[in-house]
């Protein structure tokens, strides 16, 4: 069985790296991309067709909910919303 291809989308670089490092502990998950905003993520999803997207809810510009609304249903990965509060 092939592993799950995942990407991490968060406007905070440290949050992206922390999540990617934690996901690296799971041999069945391969992080194929890290994106800093919704526009970048939309492009990468179209090119790479990941299985999973770990998606920040609050980002400047296109937030996580806006990104989900823009995705084509035939290219819809499983979305896992991630967020942090102060």
Secondary structure, DSSP 8 states (H G I E B T S, - for coil): ---EEEEEE-S-HHHHHHHHHHHTT-TTEEEEEEESSHHHHHHHHHHH--SEEEEES--SSS-HHHHHHHS-GGG--EEEEE----
